[in-house]
Amino acid sequence: MPSSQTLSLTDRRLVAAWAADCAARVLALFEAEAPQDLRPRDAIDRARAFARGELDAAQEIRDRFVAGRAAQAVSSPEAVSAARSAAQAAAVAHMGAHALGAAAYAAKAASLAPQARPGAADQETAWQLGRLDEETRAALSRLPLLGEDRSGPLGAGLLTRGVLGAAIRRIQERL
């Protein structure tokens, strides 16, 4: 039986577009440190293409780790988080719950940006929620609450703790 974090292909395509928008908001934080590294930008583009039905899930599942490796090429915490946001967006083809990971890493990156003000993560989450249409909101609502299903990214891993967990909880509370 597949994990409840997977979502249907239709729902994954819906949430992939939103996840790509979340990651794109903080992409400049990565590119400021590594302007020649196109892996996060490519991951966002692939997430958008997957959302449009131009790429199949099988290929994206194979390619989902590429942007994550870009996080190892930078040193600032905001650039690392921006790369991870893009990687999570690309991983939506594999499992819909990664959309919440993309949003959480984007909120973390925004909070770590050099010009960030207090409450930047909350402001980013508010922007993300404002981007949701009813179909995407409904798709995200089908995901289990953070920590409820241990078989995916919303289980007991990194996304459940700290700024990431707080961002996901805020999103899930407001869906």
C-alpha positions in Angstrom: 0.0 0.0 0.0 1.4 3.4 -0.9 2.0 6.0 1.7 -0.7 8.6 2.4 2.0 11.1 1.7 2.3 10.1 -1.9 -1.0 11.7 -3.2 -2.5 10.8 -6.6 -0.7 11.8 -9.8 -3.2 14.6 -10.4 -2.7 16.0 -6.9 1.1 15.8 -7.2 0.9 17.8 -10.4 -1.2 20.4 -8.6 1.1 20.7 -5.6 4.2 20.6 -7.7 3.4 24.0 -9.3 2.9 25.5 -5.8 6.1 24.0 -4.5 8.0 25.4 -7.5 6.6 28.9 -6.8 7.7 28.6 -3.1 11.2 27.5 -4.1 11.5 30.2 -6.8 10.9 32.9 -4.2 14.2 32.1 -2.5 16.3 31.0 -5.5 18.2 34.3 -5.6 19.6 33.4 -2.2 21.3 30.4 -3.7 22.3 32.1 -6.9 23.9 35.0 -5.0 26.5 32.5 -3.8 26.7 30.1 -6.7 25.5 32.0 -9.8 26.9 29.4 -12.2 25.2 26.4 -10.5 22.0 25.9 -12.4 20.8 22.7 -10.5 18.3 24.4 -8.3 16.8 26.5 -11.1 16.6 23.4 -13.3 14.8 21.5 -10.4 12.2 24.3 -10.2 11.8 24.3 -14.0 11.4 20.5 -13.9 8.8 20.7 -11.1 6.8 23.2 -13.2 7.1 21.0 -16.3 5.9 18.0 -14.2 3.0 20.1 -13.0 2.1 20.9 -16.6 2.2 17.2 -17.5 5.3 17.5 -19.7 7.5 15.2 -17.6 6.6 11.8 -16.2 6.9 10.8 -12.6 9.3 8.0 -13.3 12.0 10.2 -14.8 11.5 12.9 -12.1 11.9 10.3 -9.4 15.3 9.3 -10.9 16.4 13.0 -11.1 15.0 14.3 -7.8 18.3 14.3 -5.9 20.3 16.5 -8.3 19.3 19.9 -6.8 19.8 18.5 -3.3 23.5 18.0 -4.1 23.7 21.7 -5.0 23.2 22.4 -1.3 26.7 20.9 -0.7 28.2 23.4 -3.1 27.3 26.5 -1.0 28.1 27.5 2.6 25.6 30.1 3.7 22.6 28.6 5.6 20.2 30.6 3.4 21.7 29.3 0.2 21.7 25.7 1.5 18.0 26.1 2.4 17.1 27.6 -1.0 18.8 24.6 -2.7 16.9 22.2 -0.5 13.6 24.0 -1.3 14.2 23.4 -5.0 15.1 19.8 -4.4 12.0 19.3 -2.4 9.9 20.9 -5.2 11.5 18.4 -7.7 10.8 15.5 -5.4 7.0 16.2 -5.5 6.8 13.9 -8.6 7.8 11.1 -6.2 5.7 12.0 -3.2 3.3 14.9 -2.8 4.4 15.6 0.8 7.6 17.1 -0.6 5.6 20.2 -1.5 5.4 21.0 2.2 9.1 20.5 2.4 9.7 22.9 -0.4 7.6 25.5 1.4 9.3 24.9 4.7 12.8 25.2 3.3 11.7 28.4 1.5 10.4 29.9 4.7 13.7 28.9 6.5 15.8 30.4 3.7 13.7 33.6 3.9 14.3 33.8 7.6 18.1 33.4 7.2 18.5 35.9 4.4 20.9 38.7 5.3 18.1 41.4 5.1 15.6 39.2 6.9 13.4 40.9 9.5 11.9 39.2 12.6 8.9 37.1 11.5 10.3 36.5 8.0 9.4 32.8 8.1 5.8 33.7 9.1 5.6 36.2 6.3 6.9 33.7 3.8 4.4 31.2 4.9 1.6 33.7 4.6 2.7 34.5 1.0 2.7 30.7 0.3 -0.8 30.2 1.7 -2.0 33.2 -0.3 -0.8 31.4 -3.5 -3.0 28.4 -2.9 -6.1 27.9 -5.1 -8.9 25.7 -3.9 -7.8 22.6 -5.8 -4.2 22.8 -4.5 -5.4 23.6 -1.0 -7.6 20.5 -1.1 -4.8 18.3 -2.4 -2.5 19.5 0.4 -5.3 18.8 2.9 -5.2 15.2 1.9 -1.7 14.8 3.3 -1.4 13.5 6.9 -0.5 15.9 9.6 3.2 16.3 10.3 4.4 13.3 12.3 1.3 11.3 11.8 2.6 8.9 9.1 6.2 7.8 9.5 6.6 6.5 5.9 7.7 9.7 4.2 9.0 13.2 4.5 6.4 14.2 7.0 7.5 11.3 9.3 10.2 11.6 11.9 12.9 13.3 9.8 14.3 16.8 9.4 11.0 18.3 8.3 9.4 17.7 11.7 11.8 19.8 13.7 12.7 23.5 14.2 11.9 26.1 11.7 10.9 23.5 9.1 8.4 21.7 11.4 7.0 25.1 12.5 6.4 26.2 8.9 4.7 23.0 8.0 2.5 23.1 11.1 1.5 26.7 10.2 0.6 25.7 6.7 -1.3 22.6 7.8 -3.2 24.5 10.4 -4.4 27.1 7.9 -5.4 24.8 5.0 
